[in-house]
Amino acid sequence: MGRLQGRAAIVTGAGQGLGEALARRLAAEGARVAVADLNEEAAGAVAASLREEGAEALGLCANVTDEAQVDEMVAAAVRTFGGLDVLVANAGVLKAHDIQEFPLADWKFVLDVNLTGYFLCARAAARVMAAQGRGSIIQINSKSGKKGSFRNSAYAASKFGGIGLTQSLALDLAPYGVRVNAVCPGNLLDGTLWTQSLYEQYARKWGITPAEVRKKYEDQVPLGRGCTYEDVANVVVFLAGDDSSYMTGQALNITGGQQLSP
């Protein structure tokens, strides 16, 4: 029996990367998982894989910036599972530019996905959870929600806003027994963004090897390594379950000491 046995969960942006890892971990802990992603084929493939492993899983196509699609995503999960206990708002994007050259379209895109998308998903989930008198909403935030990020103003703004939204929703929903928290990972140095893009980009920019780029970022962390999907999943499972029943409105750092509280 897992710690989340029988609970119904939605994970957005779960067709690959961190979202997929979180969906798999929730399923391993006994949850029934709706795998939601803009990429319908990827969401379906992850859900099918989970079913092959014995989990109850549903693949859903959803654009988190589309109000109607988000409402249908939650409704589909409730129709299938009979309720909703956990929402992991993981879907997110990053567009990096110097502020003097930051296109307005890119700024709006990042804020729309990372902040408005979180709002829409949380609102839809809250309507179900408040009526049930229980539930846990978890936003995947970032260390950039605690400290400004070089040439990443839109991303940092969206993540700072996400923490404010988390705290506000926690106050709104506490009377209904619904908890709202965020997790703030450090650099996921083994994640797809780094392995498929950033190592090579930074290596070319700085004239060093990808291995030296990794070492440069690891050296910034007191515990001497990057954040892993498992590190994030451990905290998500904690926040989704009963062990965190007295916690709401928190933004927990998972940074190996790189970002200290608050």
URNORKA-V700187 format. One record per pair of residues at least 24 apart in sequence whose ideal C-beta (glycine too) atoms are under 8 Angstrom apart, sorted by the first residue. I is the first residue (numbers start at 1). J is the second residue. Records with the same first field share a line. If there is no record, write none. Layout:
# URNORKA-V700187
I = J + J
This chain:
# URNORKA-V700187
1 = 30
2 = 28 + 29 + 30 + 31
3 = 29 + 30 + 237 + 241 + 242 + 243
4 = 29 + 30 + 31 + 85 + 86 + 237 + 240 + 241
5 = 29 + 30 + 31
6 = 30 + 31 + 32
7 = 31 + 32 + 85 + 86 + 240
8 = 32 + 34 + 77 + 78 + 81 + 82 + 83 + 84 + 85 + 86
9 = 33 + 34 + 84 + 85 + 86 + 87 + 88 + 240
10 = 34 + 36 + 60 + 73 + 74 + 77 + 84 + 86 + 87 + 88 + 121 + 125
11 = 35 + 36 + 88 + 90
12 = 36 + 37 + 62 + 64 + 73 + 87 + 88 + 89 + 90 + 91 + 117 + 121
13 = 37 + 38 + 64 + 90 + 91 + 92
14 = 43 + 46 + 90
15 = 39 + 41 + 42 + 43 + 45 + 46
16 = 42 + 46 + 192
17 = 191 + 192 + 193
18 = 90 + 140 + 185 + 188 + 191 + 229 + 232
19 = 88 + 90 + 91 + 140
20 = 46
21 = 229 + 230 + 232 + 233
22 = 88 + 90 + 140 + 229 + 232 + 233 + 236
23 = 50 + 57
24 = 50
25 = 230 + 233 + 236 + 237
26 = 86 + 88 + 236 + 237 + 240
27 = 53 + 55 + 57
28 = 55
29 = 237 + 241
31 = 85 + 86 + 240
32 = 56 + 57 + 58 + 80 + 81
33 = 57 + 58
34 = 58 + 59 + 60 + 73 + 76 + 77 + 80 + 81
35 = 59 + 60
36 = 60 + 61 + 62 + 73 + 91
37 = 61 + 62 + 91
38 = 62 + 63 + 64 + 91
56 = 81
64 = 89 + 91 + 113 + 117 + 118 + 120 + 121
65 = 112 + 113 + 116 + 117 + 120
66 = 120
67 = 120
70 = 117 + 120 + 121 + 124
71 = 124
73 = 121 + 124
74 = 121 + 124 + 125 + 127 + 128
78 = 128
83 = 128 + 132
84 = 125 + 128 + 129 + 132 + 135
85 = 129 + 134 + 135 + 136 + 240
86 = 135 + 136 + 137 + 138 + 240
87 = 121 + 122 + 125 + 129 + 135 + 136 + 137 + 138
88 = 138 + 140 + 236 + 240
89 = 117 + 118 + 121 + 122 + 137 + 138 + 139 + 140
90 = 140
91 = 117 + 121
92 = 117 + 140 + 158
94 = 152 + 155 + 193
95 = 154 + 155
96 = 151 + 152 + 155
97 = 151
98 = 151
99 = 151 + 153
102 = 153 + 154
106 = 154
107 = 153 + 154
110 = 154 + 155 + 157 + 158
111 = 154 + 157 + 158 + 161
113 = 158
114 = 155 + 158 + 159 + 162
115 = 158 + 161 + 162 + 165
118 = 162 + 165
119 = 165
122 = 165 + 169 + 180
126 = 169 + 172 + 173 + 178
129 = 173 + 176 + 178
130 = 173 + 176 + 178
133 = 176 + 177
134 = 177 + 178
135 = 177 + 178 + 179
136 = 178 + 179 + 180 + 181 + 239 + 240 + 241 + 244
137 = 169 + 173 + 178 + 179 + 180 + 181
138 = 180 + 181 + 182 + 183 + 236 + 239 + 240
139 = 165 + 166 + 180 + 181 + 182 + 183
140 = 182 + 183 + 185 + 232 + 236
141 = 166 + 182 + 183 + 184 + 185 + 251
142 = 184 + 185
143 = 184 + 185 + 186 + 187 + 253 + 255 + 258 + 259
145 = 182 + 184 + 251
146 = 184 + 251 + 253 + 259 + 262
147 = 259
159 = 184
163 = 251
166 = 249 + 251
167 = 249 + 251
170 = 248 + 249
171 = 249
173 = 248
174 = 248
179 = 239 + 244 + 245 + 247 + 248
180 = 248 + 249
181 = 239 + 244 + 247 + 248 + 249 + 250 + 251 + 252
182 = 250 + 251 + 252
183 = 232 + 235 + 236 + 239 + 251 + 252 + 254
184 = 251 + 252 + 253 + 254 + 255 + 259
185 = 227 + 231 + 232 + 254 + 255
186 = 221 + 226 + 227 + 253 + 254 + 255 + 256 + 258 + 259
187 = 217 + 221 + 226 + 227
188 = 226 + 227 + 228 + 229 + 232
189 = 214 + 217 + 218 + 225 + 226 + 227
190 = 226 + 228 + 229
191 = 229
194 = 226
220 = 258
221 = 255 + 256 + 257 + 258
222 = 256 + 257 + 258
223 = 256 + 257
224 = 256
225 = 256
226 = 256
227 = 254 + 255 + 256
